[in-house]
Amino acid sequence: MTNREAGINVVREMMGDQAAAKLSASADSNTFGAPIAAYALDQAFADIWTRPGLDRRSRSLVSISVMIAMRQPHEFAIHMGAGLNNGLTLKEIEEVLIQALPYVGYPAIAAALAAAADVIKEHGLDSDENYTGHRGLL
């Protein structure tokens, strides 16, 4: 299997068929940004997300934390969805937000909370049952 195929498989498993197809088409195009999409598939998803040493669940915790600290709500939302598919619960993601709070401050957490609310609503996860025990969006 090539790095590209491995990267596409990781994206498909974490984010769904539509995200994998979109990123793959972008990487294979001759349009602006194609090399960046190719790098994401070949390097970030194939080389990094498949490394031994941390499981995907743990890698999702790291990625979510980084997106909070960098105040990147769009990327936070993407990685929150992937994290849910990698086995995280809403309660665990909330604990990441709480853990990050004293280090990054309320503005960064507020941005992540707004993004989280959108993900929760989009996926119909806003019931008490989903909050404590949901595993996966796909």
FENQUI-V478836 format. One line per field, one symbol per residue. phi: phi as a letter, one per 20 degrees, with the letter a starting at -180 (. if undefined). Layout:
phi=???
//
This chain:
phi=.fgffffffffffecofffffffffffeeddgngfffffgffdfeffefdffocffgfffgffffffffeldfffgfffffffffeofdfffffffffffgfednfgfffffffffgffgfgdmdedgfffecfcnde
//
